[in-house]
Amino acid sequence: MPKDKIVVALDVGSSKFTAVVATVEKGKISIIGAHSIKSKGIRDGVVNNMDKAVEGISDLITTPGVINV
């Protein structure tokens, strides 16, 4: 039996970072995790502090239940 495919979507915006994790099996998508945090390092759609942006995305994807399922 083939394993489920895991798909991760990241929305990196000026006000928040959001991650959604889903499985795909036989064309059916099932969301298994989602979380948002306040953004860091991005203002008016422009990355103005790369280190802070990376830190924010790292914080998001290491939130229990989001990516590490």
C-alpha positions as CSV (number, residue, x, y, z in Angstrom):
1,M,0.0,0.0,0.0
2,P,1.5,3.4,-0.9
3,K,2.2,5.9,1.8
4,D,0.1,9.1,2.1
5,K,1.8,12.2,0.5
6,I,2.3,15.1,2.9
7,V,1.8,18.6,1.5
8,V,2.8,21.8,3.4
9,A,1.6,25.2,2.4
10,L,3.3,28.3,3.8
11,D,1.7,31.8,3.6
12,V,4.4,34.4,4.4
13,G,2.8,37.8,4.8
14,S,3.4,41.2,6.4
15,S,1.0,40.6,9.2
16,K,1.2,36.8,9.8
17,F,2.9,33.6,8.8
18,T,0.6,30.6,8.3
19,A,1.3,26.9,7.8
20,V,-1.1,24.3,6.7
21,V,-0.2,20.6,6.6
22,A,-2.3,18.0,4.7
23,T,-2.2,14.5,3.5
24,V,-3.2,13.5,0.0
25,E,-4.5,10.0,-0.7
26,K,-6.3,9.0,-3.8
27,G,-6.9,12.6,-4.7
28,K,-8.5,13.4,-1.3
29,I,-6.9,16.1,0.8
30,S,-7.1,16.0,4.6
31,I,-5.8,18.8,6.7
32,I,-3.9,17.5,9.6
33,G,-2.4,20.7,11.1
34,A,-2.5,24.4,10.8
35,H,-1.1,27.4,12.7
36,S,-0.5,31.1,12.4
37,I,1.9,33.4,14.1
38,K,2.6,37.2,14.0
39,S,5.1,37.8,11.2
40,K,8.6,39.0,11.8
41,G,11.0,40.7,9.4
42,I,8.5,41.6,6.7
43,R,6.8,45.0,6.3
44,D,4.5,46.1,3.5
45,G,5.3,43.0,1.6
46,V,9.0,43.4,1.6
47,V,11.6,41.4,3.6
48,N,13.4,44.0,5.6
49,N,15.2,41.7,8.0
50,M,16.0,38.3,6.6
51,D,17.2,36.9,10.0
52,K,13.9,37.8,11.7
53,A,11.9,36.4,8.8
54,V,13.8,33.1,8.9
55,E,13.4,33.0,12.7
56,G,9.6,33.5,12.4
57,I,9.2,30.8,9.8
58,S,11.3,28.5,11.9
59,D,9.2,29.2,15.0
60,L,6.1,28.5,12.9
61,I,7.1,25.1,11.5
62,T,8.5,23.9,14.8
63,T,5.2,24.6,16.6
64,P,4.0,21.2,17.9
65,G,1.4,19.6,15.6
66,V,2.1,21.8,12.6
67,I,4.9,20.2,10.5
68,N,6.3,17.6,12.9
69,V,3.4,15.2,12.5
